[in-house]
Amino acid sequence: MRVILIDIADAAARFAAGEQAYEYKTEDSELRLLGPACGFGADSLRAYREQGLYAETIAEATDMASARELSVTGVWFVKK
């Protein structure tokens, strides 16, 4: 699987077209916020969600980043 990083300003069109995020990029390169397209199993996603590292939507990812005083700067999508 290949992924491509899209600037947050350009990601809205992909979300509107129904694409799901693989991962949300924040200002902190060490913080990974996984998205629904990551393909991890239910148990792994549950654990990541409990740690605040998995978001279903861009709104949820933005809230998680904001709680850490960060912002979402880009979105990784699965490359077509």
Backbone atoms as SQL, in Angstrom:
CREATE TABLE atoms (id INTEGER PRIMARY KEY, chain TEXT, resi INTEGER, resn TEXT, atom TEXT, x REAL, y REAL, z REAL);
INSERT INTO atoms VALUES
  (1, 'A', 1, 'MET', 'N', 0.847, -1.174, 0.000),
  (2, 'A', 1, 'MET', 'CA', 0.000, 0.000, 0.000),
  (3, 'A', 1, 'MET', 'C', 0.891, 1.235, 0.000),
  (4, 'A', 2, 'ARG', 'N', 0.501, 2.196, -0.802),
  (5, 'A', 2, 'ARG', 'CA', 1.215, 3.468, -0.859),
  (6, 'A', 2, 'ARG', 'C', 0.281, 4.563, -0.386),
  (7, 'A', 3, 'VAL', 'N', 0.861, 5.531, 0.301),
  (8, 'A', 3, 'VAL', 'CA', 0.071, 6.660, 0.777),
  (9, 'A', 3, 'VAL', 'C', 0.667, 7.951, 0.248),
  (10, 'A', 4, 'ILE', 'N', -0.162, 8.976, 0.196),
  (11, 'A', 4, 'ILE', 'CA', 0.259, 10.283, -0.301),
  (12, 'A', 4, 'ILE', 'C', -0.208, 11.341, 0.696),
  (13, 'A', 5, 'LEU', 'N', 0.664, 12.286, 0.996),
  (14, 'A', 5, 'LEU', 'CA', 0.351, 13.355, 1.933),
  (15, 'A', 5, 'LEU', 'C', -0.276, 14.522, 1.185),
  (16, 'A', 6, 'ILE', 'N', -1.429, 14.944, 1.660),
  (17, 'A', 6, 'ILE', 'CA', -2.157, 16.073, 1.084),
  (18, 'A', 6, 'ILE', 'C', -2.237, 17.177, 2.138),
  (19, 'A', 7, 'ASP', 'N', -1.966, 18.393, 1.739),
  (20, 'A', 7, 'ASP', 'CA', -2.081, 19.541, 2.635),
  (21, 'A', 7, 'ASP', 'C', -3.512, 19.627, 3.159),
  (22, 'A', 8, 'ILE', 'N', -3.665, 20.055, 4.383),
  (23, 'A', 8, 'ILE', 'CA', -4.987, 20.094, 5.016),
  (24, 'A', 8, 'ILE', 'C', -5.973, 20.940, 4.207),
  (25, 'A', 9, 'ALA', 'N', -5.510, 21.995, 3.596),
  (26, 'A', 9, 'ALA', 'CA', -6.393, 22.860, 2.804),
  (27, 'A', 9, 'ALA', 'C', -6.951, 22.130, 1.585),
  (28, 'A', 10, 'ASP', 'N', -6.210, 21.182, 1.058),
  (29, 'A', 10, 'ASP', 'CA', -6.639, 20.442, -0.128),
  (30, 'A', 10, 'ASP', 'C', -7.354, 19.139, 0.200),
  (31, 'A', 11, 'ALA', 'N', -7.344, 18.751, 1.457),
  (32, 'A', 11, 'ALA', 'CA', -7.947, 17.472, 1.857),
  (33, 'A', 11, 'ALA', 'C', -9.471, 17.490, 1.836),
  (34, 'A', 12, 'ALA', 'N', -10.076, 18.655, 1.983),
  (35, 'A', 12, 'ALA', 'CA', -11.542, 18.748, 2.047),
  (36, 'A', 12, 'ALA', 'C', -12.202, 18.140, 0.818),
  (37, 'A', 13, 'ALA', 'N', -11.627, 18.356, -0.350),
  (38, 'A', 13, 'ALA', 'CA', -12.209, 17.809, -1.576),
  (39, 'A', 13, 'ALA', 'C', -12.183, 16.279, -1.558),
  (40, 'A', 14, 'ARG', 'N', -11.121, 15.713, -1.033),
  (41, 'A', 14, 'ARG', 'CA', -11.032, 14.248, -0.949),
  (42, 'A', 14, 'ARG', 'C', -12.034, 13.690, 0.058),
  (43, 'A', 15, 'PHE', 'N', -12.177, 14.383, 1.188),
  (44, 'A', 15, 'PHE', 'CA', -13.174, 13.942, 2.161),
  (45, 'A', 15, 'PHE', 'C', -14.573, 14.031, 1.555),
  (46, 'A', 16, 'ALA', 'N', -14.849, 15.111, 0.826),
  (47, 'A', 16, 'ALA', 'CA', -16.158, 15.291, 0.191),
  (48, 'A', 16, 'ALA', 'C', -16.435, 14.198, -0.840),
  (49, 'A', 17, 'ALA', 'N', -15.376, 13.671, -1.450),
  (50, 'A', 17, 'ALA', 'CA', -15.520, 12.595, -2.438),
  (51, 'A', 17, 'ALA', 'C', -15.633, 11.220, -1.773),
  (52, 'A', 18, 'GLY', 'N', -15.591, 11.202, -0.436),
  (53, 'A', 18, 'GLY', 'CA', -15.769, 9.945, 0.284),
  (54, 'A', 18, 'GLY', 'C', -14.494, 9.218, 0.670),
  (55, 'A', 19, 'GLU', 'N', -13.345, 9.812, 0.377),
  (56, 'A', 19, 'GLU', 'CA', -12.088, 9.168, 0.758),
  (57, 'A', 19, 'GLU', 'C', -11.909, 9.238, 2.269),
  (58, 'A', 20, 'GLN', 'N', -11.257, 8.216, 2.807),
  (59, 'A', 20, 'GLN', 'CA', -10.973, 8.177, 4.231),
  (60, 'A', 20, 'GLN', 'C', -9.480, 8.365, 4.458),
  (61, 'A', 21, 'ALA', 'N', -9.152, 8.962, 5.574),
  (62, 'A', 21, 'ALA', 'CA', -7.752, 9.214, 5.914),
  (63, 'A', 21, 'ALA', 'C', -7.072, 7.934, 6.366),
  (64, 'A', 22, 'TYR', 'N', -5.819, 7.793, 5.969),
  (65, 'A', 22, 'TYR', 'CA', -4.975, 6.729, 6.499),
  (66, 'A', 22, 'TYR', 'C', -4.371, 7.211, 7.823),
  (67, 'A', 23, 'GLU', 'N', -3.933, 8.458, 7.818),
  (68, 'A', 23, 'GLU', 'CA', -3.326, 9.055, 9.002),
  (69, 'A', 23, 'GLU', 'C', -3.450, 10.572, 8.898),
  (70, 'A', 24, 'TYR', 'N', -3.547, 11.221, 10.054),
  (71, 'A', 24, 'TYR', 'CA', -3.600, 12.680, 10.112),
  (72, 'A', 24, 'TYR', 'C', -2.245, 13.178, 10.576),
  (73, 'A', 25, 'LYS', 'N', -1.655, 14.127, 9.844),
  (74, 'A', 25, 'LYS', 'CA', -0.345, 14.678, 10.177),
  (75, 'A', 25, 'LYS', 'C', -0.543, 15.908, 11.053),
  (76, 'A', 26, 'THR', 'N', 0.247, 16.001, 12.119),
  (77, 'A', 26, 'THR', 'CA', 0.194, 17.162, 13.001),
  (78, 'A', 26, 'THR', 'C', 1.524, 17.901, 12.953),
  (79, 'A', 27, 'GLU', 'N', 1.578, 19.001, 13.652),
  (80, 'A', 27, 'GLU', 'CA', 2.812, 19.786, 13.735),
  (81, 'A', 27, 'GLU', 'C', 3.942, 19.000, 14.393),
  (82, 'A', 28, 'ASP', 'N', 3.589, 18.060, 15.247),
  (83, 'A', 28, 'ASP', 'CA', 4.567, 17.217, 15.933),
  (84, 'A', 28, 'ASP', 'C', 4.767, 15.948, 15.111),
  (85, 'A', 29, 'SER', 'N', 5.908, 15.832, 14.474),
  (86, 'A', 29, 'SER', 'CA', 6.139, 14.682, 13.587),
  (87, 'A', 29, 'SER', 'C', 6.145, 13.351, 14.322),
  (88, 'A', 30, 'GLU', 'N', 6.250, 13.376, 15.633),
  (89, 'A', 30, 'GLU', 'CA', 6.245, 12.139, 16.421),
  (90, 'A', 30, 'GLU', 'C', 4.828, 11.644, 16.720),
  (91, 'A', 31, 'LEU', 'N', 3.829, 12.524, 16.605),
  (92, 'A', 31, 'LEU', 'CA', 2.447, 12.150, 16.929),
  (93, 'A', 31, 'LEU', 'C', 1.754, 11.590, 15.702),
  (94, 'A', 32, 'ARG', 'N', 1.336, 10.338, 15.781),
  (95, 'A', 32, 'ARG', 'CA', 0.592, 9.691, 14.700),
  (96, 'A', 32, 'ARG', 'C', -0.862, 9.579, 15.125),
  (97, 'A', 33, 'LEU', 'N', -1.756, 10.161, 14.353),
  (98, 'A', 33, 'LEU', 'CA', -3.190, 10.008, 14.569),
  (99, 'A', 33, 'LEU', 'C', -3.722, 9.181, 13.399),
  (100, 'A', 34, 'LEU', 'N', -3.948, 7.914, 13.647),
  (101, 'A', 34, 'LEU', 'CA', -4.400, 7.020, 12.586),
  (102, 'A', 34, 'LEU', 'C', -5.841, 7.298, 12.193),
  (103, 'A', 35, 'GLY', 'N', -6.163, 7.003, 10.947),
  (104, 'A', 35, 'GLY', 'CA', -7.515, 7.172, 10.427),
  (105, 'A', 35, 'GLY', 'C', -8.102, 5.836, 10.008),
  (106, 'A', 36, 'PRO', 'N', -9.346, 5.835, 9.582),
  (107, 'A', 36, 'PRO', 'CA', -10.052, 4.593, 9.269),
  (108, 'A', 36, 'PRO', 'C', -9.483, 3.792, 8.099),
  (109, 'A', 37, 'ALA', 'N', -8.724, 4.408, 7.212),
  (110, 'A', 37, 'ALA', 'CA', -8.168, 3.667, 6.071),
  (111, 'A', 37, 'ALA', 'C', -6.869, 2.938, 6.411),
  (112, 'A', 38, 'CYS', 'N', -6.432, 3.006, 7.664),
  (113, 'A', 38, 'CYS', 'CA', -5.154, 2.382, 8.027),
  (114, 'A', 38, 'CYS', 'C', -5.211, 0.857, 7.922),
  (115, 'A', 39, 'GLY', 'N', -6.389, 0.282, 8.067),
  (116, 'A', 39, 'GLY', 'CA', -6.532, -1.155, 7.883),
  (117, 'A', 39, 'GLY', 'C', -6.117, -1.997, 9.072),
  (118, 'A', 40, 'PHE', 'N', -5.868, -1.395, 10.206),
  (119, 'A', 40, 'PHE', 'CA', -5.506, -2.155, 11.390),
  (120, 'A', 40, 'PHE', 'C', -6.743, -2.880, 11.908),
  (121, 'A', 41, 'GLY', 'N', -6.544, -3.933, 12.647),
  (122, 'A', 41, 'GLY', 'CA', -7.646, -4.717, 13.193),
  (123, 'A', 41, 'GLY', 'C', -8.394, -3.986, 14.295),
  (124, 'A', 42, 'ALA', 'N', -9.575, -4.488, 14.604),
  (125, 'A', 42, 'ALA', 'CA', -10.452, -3.853, 15.593),
  (126, 'A', 42, 'ALA', 'C', -9.787, -3.726, 16.957),
  (127, 'A', 43, 'ASP', 'N', -9.065, -4.754, 17.384),
  (128, 'A', 43, 'ASP', 'CA', -8.407, -4.692, 18.693),
  (129, 'A', 43, 'ASP', 'C', -7.336, -3.617, 18.731),
  (130, 'A', 44, 'SER', 'N', -6.558, -3.525, 17.670),
  (131, 'A', 44, 'SER', 'CA', -5.517, -2.491, 17.600),
  (132, 'A', 44, 'SER', 'C', -6.138, -1.100, 17.588),
  (133, 'A', 45, 'LEU', 'N', -7.191, -0.931, 16.797),
  (134, 'A', 45, 'LEU', 'CA', -7.838, 0.384, 16.725),
  (135, 'A', 45, 'LEU', 'C', -8.452, 0.785, 18.059),
  (136, 'A', 46, 'ARG', 'N', -9.011, -0.175, 18.760),
  (137, 'A', 46, 'ARG', 'CA', -9.582, 0.104, 20.082),
  (138, 'A', 46, 'ARG', 'C', -8.475, 0.601, 21.025),
  (139, 'A', 47, 'ALA', 'N', -7.327, -0.055, 20.989),
  (140, 'A', 47, 'ALA', 'CA', -6.198, 0.357, 21.833),
  (141, 'A', 47, 'ALA', 'C', -5.709, 1.746, 21.438),
  (142, 'A', 48, 'TYR', 'N', -5.579, 2.003, 20.139),
  (143, 'A', 48, 'TYR', 'CA', -5.159, 3.337, 19.688),
  (144, 'A', 48, 'TYR', 'C', -6.178, 4.399, 20.080),
  (145, 'A', 49, 'ARG', 'N', -7.452, 4.088, 19.973),
  (146, 'A', 49, 'ARG', 'CA', -8.499, 5.054, 20.362),
  (147, 'A', 49, 'ARG', 'C', -8.390, 5.381, 21.849),
  (148, 'A', 50, 'GLU', 'N', -8.172, 4.356, 22.676),
  (149, 'A', 50, 'GLU', 'CA', -8.040, 4.574, 24.126),
  (150, 'A', 50, 'GLU', 'C', -6.849, 5.474, 24.449),
  (151, 'A', 51, 'GLN', 'N', -5.824, 5.427, 23.605),
  (152, 'A', 51, 'GLN', 'CA', -4.639, 6.257, 23.802),
  (153, 'A', 51, 'GLN', 'C', -4.780, 7.627, 23.137),
  (154, 'A', 52, 'GLY', 'N', -5.913, 7.858, 22.471),
  (155, 'A', 52, 'GLY', 'CA', -6.124, 9.129, 21.776),
  (156, 'A', 52, 'GLY', 'C', -5.315, 9.229, 20.501),
  (157, 'A', 53, 'LEU', 'N', -5.090, 8.079, 19.842),
  (158, 'A', 53, 'LEU', 'CA', -4.258, 8.046, 18.640),
  (159, 'A', 53, 'LEU', 'C', -4.992, 7.543, 17.403),
  (160, 'A', 54, 'TYR', 'N', -6.322, 7.458, 17.477),
  (161, 'A', 54, 'TYR', 'CA', -7.122, 7.015, 16.328),
  (162, 'A', 54, 'TYR', 'C', -8.344, 7.909, 16.220),
  (163, 'A', 55, 'ALA', 'N', -8.580, 8.440, 15.035),
  (164, 'A', 55, 'ALA', 'CA', -9.722, 9.331, 14.798),
  (165, 'A', 55, 'ALA', 'C', -10.492, 8.861, 13.570),
  (166, 'A', 56, 'GLU', 'N', -11.787, 8.787, 13.688),
  (167, 'A', 56, 'GLU', 'CA', -12.655, 8.399, 12.565),
  (168, 'A', 56, 'GLU', 'C', -12.814, 9.522, 11.550),
  (169, 'A', 57, 'THR', 'N', -12.788, 10.763, 12.016),
  (170, 'A', 57, 'THR', 'CA', -13.064, 11.914, 11.149),
  (171, 'A', 57, 'THR', 'C', -12.008, 13.001, 11.335),
  (172, 'A', 58, 'ILE', 'N', -11.979, 13.929, 10.398),
  (173, 'A', 58, 'ILE', 'CA', -11.065, 15.061, 10.512),
  (174, 'A', 58, 'ILE', 'C', -11.433, 15.919, 11.726),
  (175, 'A', 59, 'ALA', 'N', -12.702, 16.034, 12.032),
  (176, 'A', 59, 'ALA', 'CA', -13.127, 16.809, 13.203),
  (177, 'A', 59, 'ALA', 'C', -12.593, 16.180, 14.486),
  (178, 'A', 60, 'GLU', 'N', -12.687, 14.873, 14.566),
  (179, 'A', 60, 'GLU', 'CA', -12.177, 14.162, 15.739),
  (180, 'A', 60, 'GLU', 'C', -10.653, 14.306, 15.830),
  (181, 'A', 61, 'ALA', 'N', -9.960, 14.192, 14.705),
  (182, 'A', 61, 'ALA', 'CA', -8.507, 14.353, 14.685),
  (183, 'A', 61, 'ALA', 'C', -8.107, 15.763, 15.105),
  (184, 'A', 62, 'THR', 'N', -8.855, 16.749, 14.636),
  (185, 'A', 62, 'THR', 'CA', -8.583, 18.140, 14.996),
  (186, 'A', 62, 'THR', 'C', -8.746, 18.344, 16.498),
  (187, 'A', 63, 'ASP', 'N', -9.801, 17.756, 17.070),
  (188, 'A', 63, 'ASP', 'CA', -10.019, 17.860, 18.521),
  (189, 'A', 63, 'ASP', 'C', -8.885, 17.198, 19.298),
  (190, 'A', 64, 'MET', 'N', -8.453, 16.024, 18.842),
  (191, 'A', 64, 'MET', 'CA', -7.355, 15.316, 19.529),
  (192, 'A', 64, 'MET', 'C', -6.060, 16.121, 19.459),
  (193, 'A', 65, 'ALA', 'N', -5.782, 16.691, 18.308),
  (194, 'A', 65, 'ALA', 'CA', -4.582, 17.509, 18.151),
  (195, 'A', 65, 'ALA', 'C', -4.678, 18.766, 19.011),
  (196, 'A', 66, 'SER', 'N', -5.832, 19.402, 19.021),
  (197, 'A', 66, 'SER', 'CA', -6.031, 20.623, 19.807),
  (198, 'A', 66, 'SER', 'C', -5.839, 20.362, 21.293),
  (199, 'A', 67, 'ALA', 'N', -6.254, 19.190, 21.749),
  (200, 'A', 67, 'ALA', 'CA', -6.080, 18.835, 23.158),
  (201, 'A', 67, 'ALA', 'C', -4.600, 18.772, 23.530),
  (202, 'A', 68, 'ARG', 'N', -3.753, 18.565, 22.538),
  (203, 'A', 68, 'ARG', 'CA', -2.299, 18.533, 22.753),
  (204, 'A', 68, 'ARG', 'C', -1.650, 19.855, 22.328),
  (205, 'A', 69, 'GLU', 'N', -2.483, 20.864, 22.095),
  (206, 'A', 69, 'GLU', 'CA', -2.040, 22.180, 21.650),
  (207, 'A', 69, 'GLU', 'C', -1.296, 22.114, 20.317),
  (208, 'A', 70, 'LEU', 'N', -1.812, 21.272, 19.419),
  (209, 'A', 70, 'LEU', 'CA', -1.274, 21.104, 18.075),
  (210, 'A', 70, 'LEU', 'C', -2.391, 21.316, 17.070),
  (211, 'A', 71, 'SER', 'N', -2.035, 21.350, 15.807),
  (212, 'A', 71, 'SER', 'CA', -3.058, 21.387, 14.764),
  (213, 'A', 71, 'SER', 'C', -2.737, 20.322, 13.726),
  (214, 'A', 72, 'VAL', 'N', -3.758, 19.914, 12.994),
  (215, 'A', 72, 'VAL', 'CA', -3.593, 18.970, 11.897),
  (216, 'A', 72, 'VAL', 'C', -3.124, 19.771, 10.692),
  (217, 'A', 73, 'THR', 'N', -2.017, 19.348, 10.093),
  (218, 'A', 73, 'THR', 'CA', -1.437, 20.093, 8.979),
  (219, 'A', 73, 'THR', 'C', -1.570, 19.382, 7.649),
  (220, 'A', 74, 'GLY', 'N', -1.924, 18.112, 7.697),
  (221, 'A', 74, 'GLY', 'CA', -2.059, 17.343, 6.463),
  (222, 'A', 74, 'GLY', 'C', -2.755, 16.032, 6.722),
  (223, 'A', 75, 'VAL', 'N', -3.085, 15.360, 5.639),
  (224, 'A', 75, 'VAL', 'CA', -3.761, 14.072, 5.732),
  (225, 'A', 75, 'VAL', 'C', -3.091, 13.106, 4.779),
  (226, 'A', 76, 'TRP', 'N', -2.775, 11.919, 5.271),
  (227, 'A', 76, 'TRP', 'CA', -2.258, 10.853, 4.426),
  (228, 'A', 76, 'TRP', 'C', -3.436, 10.062, 3.896),
  (229, 'A', 77, 'PHE', 'N', -3.515, 9.924, 2.576),
  (230, 'A', 77, 'PHE', 'CA', -4.546, 9.123, 1.925),
  (231, 'A', 77, 'PHE', 'C', -3.879, 7.958, 1.213),
  (232, 'A', 78, 'VAL', 'N', -4.611, 6.868, 1.042),
  (233, 'A', 78, 'VAL', 'CA', -4.100, 5.743, 0.273),
  (234, 'A', 78, 'VAL', 'C', -4.035, 6.198, -1.176),
  (235, 'A', 79, 'LYS', 'N', -2.879, 6.010, -1.785),
  (236, 'A', 79, 'LYS', 'CA', -2.677, 6.459, -3.163),
  (237, 'A', 79, 'LYS', 'C', -3.401, 5.512, -4.126),
  (238, 'A', 80, 'LYS', 'N', -4.098, 6.097, -5.069),
  (239, 'A', 80, 'LYS', 'CA', -4.860, 5.319, -6.047),
  (240, 'A', 80, 'LYS', 'C', -3.977, 4.895, -7.188);
